[in-house]
Amino acid sequence: MHRTQVLSFIFLVITMVQGTFAFAYDPTDCLNDVAELDPKINIGSATELCSGAWTPEPAKCYGLVSKIDEGIIRGIAVELCAGSLNSENTIACYIKASAERKLNRGLSTTLCSARKSKN
């Protein structure tokens, strides 16, 4: 390789790496999103929801569930959405469990949550 080809390759690699970091989503981004969705959520619940959230899906799920179930309490919404990899699938499961199977909120959450501990 010629010197200019090597330099072009290095520049390309650096550009790709910087571009990847620019679009990265992390748990602190999730905390920011949740604070916008629910300014009154306590930091402990928000932290539980966003723990390990490398995509916006848990925050999206949290925002959606409060619209489809206005009576859901924050703690159950957090349990349902924490760890969600696909907010639409999590919410669809919750609706189906509640409406079709007539499960209460707690059981619907246990069934549909990605991280709900199952004893």
Rosetta constraint file for C-alpha pairs under 8 A:
AtomPair CA 1 CA 5 HARMONIC 6.00 0.50
AtomPair CA 1 CA 6 HARMONIC 6.40 0.50
AtomPair CA 2 CA 6 HARMONIC 6.34 0.50
AtomPair CA 3 CA 7 HARMONIC 6.17 0.50
AtomPair CA 4 CA 8 HARMONIC 6.00 0.50
AtomPair CA 5 CA 9 HARMONIC 6.11 0.50
AtomPair CA 6 CA 10 HARMONIC 6.19 0.50
AtomPair CA 7 CA 11 HARMONIC 6.09 0.50
AtomPair CA 8 CA 12 HARMONIC 6.14 0.50
AtomPair CA 9 CA 13 HARMONIC 6.26 0.50
AtomPair CA 10 CA 14 HARMONIC 6.17 0.50
AtomPair CA 11 CA 15 HARMONIC 6.07 0.50
AtomPair CA 12 CA 16 HARMONIC 6.19 0.50
AtomPair CA 13 CA 17 HARMONIC 6.20 0.50
AtomPair CA 14 CA 18 HARMONIC 6.09 0.50
AtomPair CA 15 CA 19 HARMONIC 6.00 0.50
AtomPair CA 16 CA 20 HARMONIC 6.19 0.50
AtomPair CA 17 CA 21 HARMONIC 6.46 0.50
AtomPair CA 18 CA 22 HARMONIC 6.20 0.50
AtomPair CA 19 CA 23 HARMONIC 6.61 0.50
AtomPair CA 20 CA 24 HARMONIC 6.33 0.50
AtomPair CA 24 CA 54 HARMONIC 7.91 0.50
AtomPair CA 25 CA 29 HARMONIC 6.13 0.50
AtomPair CA 25 CA 30 HARMONIC 7.78 0.50
AtomPair CA 25 CA 54 HARMONIC 5.41 0.50
AtomPair CA 25 CA 55 HARMONIC 5.71 0.50
AtomPair CA 25 CA 56 HARMONIC 7.19 0.50
AtomPair CA 26 CA 30 HARMONIC 6.59 0.50
AtomPair CA 26 CA 52 HARMONIC 7.69 0.50
AtomPair CA 26 CA 53 HARMONIC 6.04 0.50
AtomPair CA 26 CA 54 HARMONIC 4.61 0.50
AtomPair CA 26 CA 55 HARMONIC 6.78 0.50
AtomPair CA 27 CA 31 HARMONIC 6.33 0.50
AtomPair CA 27 CA 50 HARMONIC 5.30 0.50
AtomPair CA 27 CA 51 HARMONIC 6.06 0.50
AtomPair CA 27 CA 52 HARMONIC 6.00 0.50
AtomPair CA 27 CA 53 HARMONIC 4.87 0.50
AtomPair CA 27 CA 54 HARMONIC 6.09 0.50
AtomPair CA 28 CA 32 HARMONIC 6.36 0.50
AtomPair CA 28 CA 50 HARMONIC 7.63 0.50
AtomPair CA 29 CA 33 HARMONIC 6.25 0.50
AtomPair CA 29 CA 56 HARMONIC 7.98 0.50
AtomPair CA 30 CA 34 HARMONIC 6.11 0.50
AtomPair CA 30 CA 50 HARMONIC 5.62 0.50
AtomPair CA 30 CA 53 HARMONIC 6.69 0.50
AtomPair CA 30 CA 55 HARMONIC 7.88 0.50
AtomPair CA 30 CA 56 HARMONIC 6.20 0.50
AtomPair CA 30 CA 58 HARMONIC 7.71 0.50
AtomPair CA 30 CA 59 HARMONIC 6.08 0.50
AtomPair CA 31 CA 35 HARMONIC 6.07 0.50
AtomPair CA 31 CA 46 HARMONIC 6.24 0.50
AtomPair CA 31 CA 47 HARMONIC 6.92 0.50
AtomPair CA 31 CA 50 HARMONIC 6.21 0.50
AtomPair CA 32 CA 36 HARMONIC 6.40 0.50
AtomPair CA 33 CA 37 HARMONIC 6.32 0.50
AtomPair CA 33 CA 59 HARMONIC 6.38 0.50
AtomPair CA 34 CA 38 HARMONIC 5.85 0.50
AtomPair CA 34 CA 39 HARMONIC 7.55 0.50
AtomPair CA 34 CA 46 HARMONIC 6.81 0.50
AtomPair CA 34 CA 59 HARMONIC 5.72 0.50
AtomPair CA 34 CA 62 HARMONIC 7.80 0.50
AtomPair CA 34 CA 63 HARMONIC 7.90 0.50
AtomPair CA 35 CA 39 HARMONIC 4.75 0.50
AtomPair CA 35 CA 40 HARMONIC 7.65 0.50
AtomPair CA 35 CA 41 HARMONIC 7.12 0.50
AtomPair CA 35 CA 46 HARMONIC 7.90 0.50
AtomPair CA 37 CA 63 HARMONIC 6.31 0.50
AtomPair CA 41 CA 45 HARMONIC 6.73 0.50
AtomPair CA 41 CA 46 HARMONIC 6.51 0.50
AtomPair CA 41 CA 74 HARMONIC 7.57 0.50
AtomPair CA 42 CA 46 HARMONIC 6.31 0.50
AtomPair CA 43 CA 47 HARMONIC 5.89 0.50
AtomPair CA 44 CA 48 HARMONIC 6.20 0.50
AtomPair CA 45 CA 49 HARMONIC 6.17 0.50
AtomPair CA 45 CA 74 HARMONIC 7.85 0.50
AtomPair CA 45 CA 75 HARMONIC 7.01 0.50
AtomPair CA 45 CA 78 HARMONIC 6.79 0.50
AtomPair CA 46 CA 50 HARMONIC 6.10 0.50
AtomPair CA 46 CA 78 HARMONIC 7.72 0.50
AtomPair CA 47 CA 51 HARMONIC 5.73 0.50
AtomPair CA 48 CA 78 HARMONIC 7.23 0.50
AtomPair CA 48 CA 82 HARMONIC 6.93 0.50
AtomPair CA 49 CA 53 HARMONIC 7.95 0.50
AtomPair CA 49 CA 58 HARMONIC 6.69 0.50
AtomPair CA 49 CA 59 HARMONIC 7.61 0.50
AtomPair CA 49 CA 78 HARMONIC 5.30 0.50
AtomPair CA 49 CA 79 HARMONIC 7.31 0.50
AtomPair CA 49 CA 81 HARMONIC 6.75 0.50
AtomPair CA 49 CA 82 HARMONIC 4.45 0.50
AtomPair CA 49 CA 83 HARMONIC 7.36 0.50
AtomPair CA 50 CA 58 HARMONIC 6.78 0.50
AtomPair CA 50 CA 59 HARMONIC 7.41 0.50
AtomPair CA 50 CA 82 HARMONIC 6.55 0.50
AtomPair CA 50 CA 83 HARMONIC 7.77 0.50
AtomPair CA 51 CA 82 HARMONIC 7.50 0.50
AtomPair CA 51 CA 83 HARMONIC 7.75 0.50
AtomPair CA 52 CA 83 HARMONIC 7.23 0.50
AtomPair CA 53 CA 57 HARMONIC 7.72 0.50
AtomPair CA 53 CA 58 HARMONIC 6.81 0.50
AtomPair CA 53 CA 82 HARMONIC 7.99 0.50
AtomPair CA 53 CA 83 HARMONIC 6.64 0.50
AtomPair CA 55 CA 85 HARMONIC 7.55 0.50
AtomPair CA 56 CA 60 HARMONIC 6.13 0.50
AtomPair CA 57 CA 61 HARMONIC 5.96 0.50
AtomPair CA 57 CA 84 HARMONIC 5.89 0.50
AtomPair CA 57 CA 85 HARMONIC 5.76 0.50
AtomPair CA 57 CA 86 HARMONIC 5.75 0.50
AtomPair CA 57 CA 87 HARMONIC 5.20 0.50
AtomPair CA 58 CA 62 HARMONIC 6.17 0.50
AtomPair CA 58 CA 81 HARMONIC 5.06 0.50
AtomPair CA 58 CA 82 HARMONIC 5.48 0.50
AtomPair CA 58 CA 83 HARMONIC 6.11 0.50
AtomPair CA 58 CA 84 HARMONIC 5.10 0.50
AtomPair CA 58 CA 85 HARMONIC 7.18 0.50
AtomPair CA 58 CA 86 HARMONIC 7.97 0.50
AtomPair CA 58 CA 87 HARMONIC 6.56 0.50
AtomPair CA 59 CA 63 HARMONIC 6.25 0.50
AtomPair CA 59 CA 81 HARMONIC 7.49 0.50
AtomPair CA 60 CA 64 HARMONIC 6.18 0.50
AtomPair CA 60 CA 87 HARMONIC 6.06 0.50
AtomPair CA 61 CA 65 HARMONIC 6.02 0.50
AtomPair CA 61 CA 81 HARMONIC 5.53 0.50
AtomPair CA 61 CA 84 HARMONIC 7.32 0.50
AtomPair CA 61 CA 86 HARMONIC 7.93 0.50
AtomPair CA 61 CA 87 HARMONIC 4.47 0.50
AtomPair CA 61 CA 88 HARMONIC 7.10 0.50
AtomPair CA 61 CA 90 HARMONIC 7.22 0.50
AtomPair CA 61 CA 91 HARMONIC 6.80 0.50
AtomPair CA 62 CA 66 HARMONIC 6.63 0.50
AtomPair CA 62 CA 77 HARMONIC 6.13 0.50
AtomPair CA 62 CA 78 HARMONIC 6.77 0.50
AtomPair CA 62 CA 81 HARMONIC 5.81 0.50
AtomPair CA 63 CA 67 HARMONIC 6.95 0.50
AtomPair CA 64 CA 68 HARMONIC 6.50 0.50
AtomPair CA 64 CA 87 HARMONIC 7.96 0.50
AtomPair CA 64 CA 91 HARMONIC 7.36 0.50
AtomPair CA 65 CA 69 HARMONIC 5.82 0.50
AtomPair CA 65 CA 70 HARMONIC 7.84 0.50
AtomPair CA 65 CA 72 HARMONIC 7.86 0.50
AtomPair CA 65 CA 77 HARMONIC 6.76 0.50
AtomPair CA 65 CA 91 HARMONIC 6.50 0.50
AtomPair CA 66 CA 70 HARMONIC 5.18 0.50
AtomPair CA 66 CA 71 HARMONIC 7.63 0.50
AtomPair CA 66 CA 72 HARMONIC 6.59 0.50
AtomPair CA 66 CA 77 HARMONIC 7.54 0.50
AtomPair CA 72 CA 76 HARMONIC 6.69 0.50
AtomPair CA 72 CA 77 HARMONIC 6.51 0.50
AtomPair CA 72 CA 105 HARMONIC 7.59 0.50
AtomPair CA 73 CA 77 HARMONIC 6.32 0.50
AtomPair CA 74 CA 78 HARMONIC 6.03 0.50
AtomPair CA 75 CA 79 HARMONIC 6.24 0.50
AtomPair CA 76 CA 80 HARMONIC 6.08 0.50
AtomPair CA 76 CA 105 HARMONIC 7.52 0.50
AtomPair CA 76 CA 106 HARMONIC 7.00 0.50
AtomPair CA 76 CA 109 HARMONIC 7.11 0.50
AtomPair CA 77 CA 81 HARMONIC 6.12 0.50
AtomPair CA 78 CA 82 HARMONIC 5.68 0.50
AtomPair CA 79 CA 109 HARMONIC 6.90 0.50
AtomPair CA 79 CA 113 HARMONIC 6.77 0.50
AtomPair CA 79 CA 115 HARMONIC 7.31 0.50
AtomPair CA 79 CA 116 HARMONIC 6.10 0.50
AtomPair CA 80 CA 84 HARMONIC 7.88 0.50
AtomPair CA 80 CA 90 HARMONIC 7.69 0.50
AtomPair CA 80 CA 109 HARMONIC 5.02 0.50
AtomPair CA 80 CA 110 HARMONIC 7.46 0.50
AtomPair CA 80 CA 112 HARMONIC 6.79 0.50
AtomPair CA 80 CA 113 HARMONIC 4.60 0.50
AtomPair CA 80 CA 114 HARMONIC 7.38 0.50
AtomPair CA 80 CA 115 HARMONIC 7.83 0.50
AtomPair CA 80 CA 116 HARMONIC 7.12 0.50
AtomPair CA 81 CA 87 HARMONIC 7.45 0.50
AtomPair CA 81 CA 90 HARMONIC 7.30 0.50
AtomPair CA 81 CA 113 HARMONIC 6.37 0.50
AtomPair CA 81 CA 114 HARMONIC 7.47 0.50
AtomPair CA 82 CA 113 HARMONIC 7.36 0.50
AtomPair CA 82 CA 114 HARMONIC 6.95 0.50
AtomPair CA 82 CA 115 HARMONIC 6.36 0.50
AtomPair CA 83 CA 113 HARMONIC 7.64 0.50
AtomPair CA 83 CA 114 HARMONIC 5.41 0.50
AtomPair CA 83 CA 115 HARMONIC 5.73 0.50
AtomPair CA 84 CA 90 HARMONIC 6.73 0.50
AtomPair CA 84 CA 113 HARMONIC 7.05 0.50
AtomPair CA 84 CA 114 HARMONIC 5.62 0.50
AtomPair CA 84 CA 115 HARMONIC 7.90 0.50
AtomPair CA 85 CA 114 HARMONIC 7.86 0.50
AtomPair CA 86 CA 90 HARMONIC 6.28 0.50
AtomPair CA 87 CA 91 HARMONIC 6.12 0.50
AtomPair CA 88 CA 92 HARMONIC 5.99 0.50
AtomPair CA 89 CA 93 HARMONIC 6.06 0.50
AtomPair CA 90 CA 94 HARMONIC 6.27 0.50
AtomPair CA 90 CA 112 HARMONIC 5.98 0.50
AtomPair CA 90 CA 113 HARMONIC 6.84 0.50
AtomPair CA 91 CA 95 HARMONIC 6.14 0.50
AtomPair CA 92 CA 96 HARMONIC 6.08 0.50
AtomPair CA 93 CA 97 HARMONIC 5.98 0.50
AtomPair CA 93 CA 108 HARMONIC 7.94 0.50
AtomPair CA 93 CA 112 HARMONIC 5.74 0.50
AtomPair CA 94 CA 98 HARMONIC 6.05 0.50
AtomPair CA 94 CA 108 HARMONIC 5.52 0.50
AtomPair CA 94 CA 109 HARMONIC 6.65 0.50
AtomPair CA 94 CA 111 HARMONIC 7.90 0.50
AtomPair CA 94 CA 112 HARMONIC 5.94 0.50
AtomPair CA 95 CA 99 HARMONIC 5.77 0.50
AtomPair CA 95 CA 100 HARMONIC 7.82 0.50
AtomPair CA 96 CA 100 HARMONIC 5.23 0.50
AtomPair CA 96 CA 101 HARMONIC 6.78 0.50
AtomPair CA 97 CA 101 HARMONIC 4.92 0.50
AtomPair CA 97 CA 102 HARMONIC 6.35 0.50
AtomPair CA 97 CA 103 HARMONIC 5.74 0.50
AtomPair CA 97 CA 108 HARMONIC 5.39 0.50
AtomPair CA 97 CA 111 HARMONIC 7.77 0.50
AtomPair CA 98 CA 102 HARMONIC 4.77 0.50
AtomPair CA 98 CA 103 HARMONIC 4.83 0.50
AtomPair CA 98 CA 104 HARMONIC 6.23 0.50
AtomPair CA 98 CA 105 HARMONIC 6.99 0.50
AtomPair CA 98 CA 108 HARMONIC 6.08 0.50
AtomPair CA 99 CA 103 HARMONIC 7.56 0.50
AtomPair CA 103 CA 107 HARMONIC 5.76 0.50
AtomPair CA 103 CA 108 HARMONIC 5.65 0.50
AtomPair CA 104 CA 108 HARMONIC 6.03 0.50
AtomPair CA 105 CA 109 HARMONIC 6.01 0.50
AtomPair CA 106 CA 110 HARMONIC 6.20 0.50
AtomPair CA 107 CA 111 HARMONIC 6.10 0.50
AtomPair CA 108 CA 112 HARMONIC 6.08 0.50
AtomPair CA 109 CA 113 HARMONIC 5.44 0.50
AtomPair CA 109 CA 116 HARMONIC 7.39 0.50
AtomPair CA 110 CA 116 HARMONIC 5.68 0.50
AtomPair CA 110 CA 117 HARMONIC 7.59 0.50
AtomPair CA 110 CA 118 HARMONIC 7.01 0.50
